[in-house]
């Protein structure tokens, strides 16, 4: 089955405060293994959203970018 794709995809709110979602993460001190698993799941969801774009991907954020975004020198 072919995965769903769109000509253009916009991922909004990709800032450090929102992505990864704090509510989706187990506290690192409580269970480091679960925290790492949760972090990987959040990264995978971001990756899935980003790879649905066929022609263009637009990513926006305010403040500091998410650690999931590649760093680019400006």
DAQUIFEN-V713110 format. One record per residue. SS is DSSP state (H for helix, E for strand, - for the rest). OMEGA is omega in whole degrees, -180 to 180 (NA if undefined). Layout:
# DAQUIFEN-V713110
ss->{SS:SS}
omega->{OMEGA:OMEGA}
This chain:
# DAQUIFEN-V713110
ss->{-:-:-:-:-:E:E:E:E:E:E:-:-:-:E:-:-:-:-:-:-:H:H:H:-:-:-:-:-:-:-:H:H:H:H:H:H:H:H:H:H:H:H:H:H:H:H:H:H:H:-:-:E:E:E:E:E:E:E:-:-:-:-:-:E:-:-:-:-:-:-:-:-:-}
omega->{179:178:179:176:-178:179:-180:177:175:174:-177:178:-179:-180:-175:-180:-174:-174:11:180:-178:-179:-179:-176:171:179:-176:180:-179:-178:-177:-180:178:178:179:178:179:179:178:178:178:179:179:179:177:180:179:179:-177:-176:176:-179:177:-175:-175:175:177:179:179:177:173:-178:-179:178:176:175:177:-180:176:180:179:175:-180:NA}
